[in-house]
Amino acid sequence: MTAQEKSLIIPLVYYDLLDRPLTALEIFKYLRADGPEISFSSVRRQLEEATNIGQQNGLYFLANRQSLVAIRQKRLKLTQLKWKKLRKLSRFLTLAPFLRLAAVTGSLTAYNAQELSDFDLLVVLKKNRLWLGRLLLTILVSTMSRRRHGQLTKDRICLNCYLTEENLEITTKVKPRDWHAAQEYGRLTPLLEIKKETYTNFIKANVWLAAFLKNYPWPNGANAKKIQPSKILNLIRQVFERSLNGTIGDWLEKTAGKWQGRRINRKRQNEQPGPDQVFVSNYCLMFHPQSKSDRLMKEFHLKISNLN
């Protein structure tokens, strides 16, 4: 297997673990940064000529995995419906004080959602309002009856990552930098941008993604799913923010931080031991308990090592 052939196989191996075949453009987007230079036209030509890669209806997959085509078609339709639901729900997130950006991660950005899939959101909050902003956003989502908790996952909002606008980098303390993390945050899709340029600043802050993905950032319709904040709801949010920006807001931020910190610690003590990706600070919160990424990466590296 040549270096170029192996570079085409690697994205297929990873997404095969997620039961997802890829288009030629997706394979080009997901090429690893450490692979050889290859143009999109060369990618398409080599995919057609490859004997260890199957193709059906414009989708490519590992040999003997054509059953994935029907799975992708089903999940694609389901994902499109979920995107419509999420876009409608997200209008009300404009009310959340100190929210600067709500962006989507997870299976929705891969158009690989299943029936019980939730809506994974990464949110960016104002500087020095992480804890208060999180509390108010959680209350809002709970009031909407859309907060994920327990076994309630289907079409629920999962707030699993909080950043502040002055600390947008996903550091190694927060999450391991590997192929899985690069895919997750490389596919990050802005949904609601209250403060302009926040998503652009996120890309600039996370230049490490380009060390894994050859063609990142991708010059495509990253903003295609973005909705415009409601002017009325935005005005209400601004009124709340102004009332909580002074000394009272600072006291509430400190109090909310202590209270939530104690709750998080108690919850973690009661959880079963396992691969954890949980990070807690005054500038970033990451909640991926019982993360599957460690197992996924082990399977991925095992399959890659067997390529010849």
Residue pairs with C-beta under 8 A, 6 or more apart in sequence:
1 9
1 307
1 308
3 35
3 36
4 35
4 36
4 38
4 42
4 46
5 46
5 50
6 35
6 307
7 31
7 32
7 35
7 36
7 38
8 27
8 31
8 43
8 46
8 47
8 50
8 53
9 52
9 53
9 62
9 307
10 31
10 32
10 35
10 304
11 22
11 26
11 27
11 30
11 31
11 32
12 21
12 22
12 27
12 53
12 60
12 61
12 62
13 62
13 300
13 303
13 304
13 307
14 30
14 179
14 180
14 183
14 300
15 21
15 22
15 30
15 110
16 61
16 62
16 65
16 68
17 296
17 299
17 300
17 303
18 110
18 112
19 68
19 71
19 112
20 68
20 71
20 72
20 75
20 110
20 112
21 56
21 59
21 60
21 61
21 65
21 68
21 69
21 72
22 30
22 59
22 60
22 61
23 58
23 59
23 60
24 40
24 43
24 44
24 47
24 58
24 60
25 40
27 43
27 47
27 60
28 40
28 43
28 215
29 213
29 215
29 216
29 218
29 220
30 183
30 213
31 38
31 43
31 213
31 214
31 215
32 179
32 212
32 213
32 214
33 210
33 211
33 212
33 213
33 214
35 214
38 46
47 53
47 55
47 60
48 55
52 62
52 63
53 60
53 61
53 62
53 63
54 60
54 61
54 62
54 63
54 64
54 65
54 66
55 61
56 66
56 69
57 69
59 68
59 69
59 72
61 68
61 69
72 112
75 111
75 112
75 113
75 114
76 111
78 113
78 114
78 115
79 107
79 108
79 111
79 112
79 113
80 111
82 108
82 113
82 117
82 119
82 155
83 108
83 225
85 155
86 104
86 108
86 119
86 155
86 191
87 191
87 225
87 227
89 119
89 144
89 146
89 157
90 102
90 191
90 192
90 227
91 192
91 227
91 230
91 233
92 140
92 144
92 233
93 99
93 102
93 137
93 140
93 141
93 192
94 192
94 194
94 229
94 230
94 233
94 234
94 237
95 140
95 233
95 236
95 237
95 240
96 133
96 136
96 137
96 140
96 237
97 129
97 132
97 133
97 136
97 237
97 240
97 241
97 244
98 125
98 126
98 129
98 132
98 133
98 136
98 241
98 244
99 123
99 124
99 125
99 133
99 137
99 192
99 194
99 237
100 124
100 125
100 126
100 165
100 193
100 194
100 195
100 198
101 122
101 123
101 124
101 190
101 192
101 193
101 194
101 195
101 198
101 199
101 202
102 121
102 122
102 123
102 124
102 190
102 191
102 192
102 193
103 121
103 122
103 123
103 124
103 188
103 189
103 190
103 191
103 199
103 202
104 119
104 120
104 121
104 122
104 188
104 189
104 190
104 191
104 225
105 120
105 121
105 122
105 160
105 161
105 184
105 185
105 187
105 188
105 189
106 117
106 118
106 119
106 120
106 158
106 184
107 113
107 114
107 117
107 120
108 117
108 119
108 120
108 189
109 187
109 188
109 189
110 183
110 187
115 154
116 153
116 154
117 153
117 154
118 148
118 153
118 154
118 155
118 156
118 157
118 158
119 155
119 156
119 157
119 158
120 158
120 160
121 157
121 158
121 159
121 160
121 161
121 191
122 160
122 161
122 162
122 163
122 188
123 137
123 159
123 161
123 162
123 163
124 162
124 163
124 164
124 165
124 168
124 198
124 202
125 133
125 134
125 137
125 162
125 163
125 164
125 165
126 133
126 164
126 165
126 241
127 164
127 165
127 166
128 164
128 250
128 253
129 164
129 244
129 249
129 253
130 162
130 164
130 253
130 257
130 282
130 283
130 284
130 285
131 253
131 254
131 256
131 257
131 260
131 282
132 244
132 249
132 252
132 253
132 256
133 162
134 159
134 162
134 256
134 260
134 285
135 256
135 260
136 240
137 159
138 147
138 159
141 147
141 157
141 159
144 157
146 155
146 156
146 157
147 156
147 157
147 159
148 156
148 157
148 158
149 156
159 287
160 286
160 287
160 288
161 284
161 285
161 286
161 287
162 284
162 285
162 286
163 202
163 283
163 284
164 283
164 284
165 195
165 198
165 201
166 283
167 283
167 284
168 198
168 201
168 202
168 205
168 206
169 205
169 206
169 208
170 177
170 181
170 185
170 206
170 208
171 284
173 279
174 279
174 284
174 286
175 181
175 277
175 279
175 286
175 288
176 277
176 293
177 208
177 211
177 212
178 212
178 293
178 297
179 212
179 297
179 300
180 293
180 296
180 297
180 300
181 293
182 209
182 212
182 213
182 216
185 206
185 209
186 209
186 212
186 213
186 216
186 218
188 202
189 222
189 225
190 199
190 222
190 223
190 225
190 226
191 225
191 226
191 227
192 226
192 227
192 229
193 199
193 226
193 229
194 229
194 234
194 237
199 222
199 223
203 209
203 217
209 216
209 217
210 216
210 217
243 249
244 252
257 282
261 280
264 278
264 280
268 276
268 278
268 289
271 289
271 290
272 290
274 289
274 290
275 290
275 291
275 292
275 293
275 294
275 295
276 288
276 289
276 290
276 291
277 286
277 288
277 289
277 291
277 293
278 286
278 287
278 288
278 289
279 285
279 286
280 286
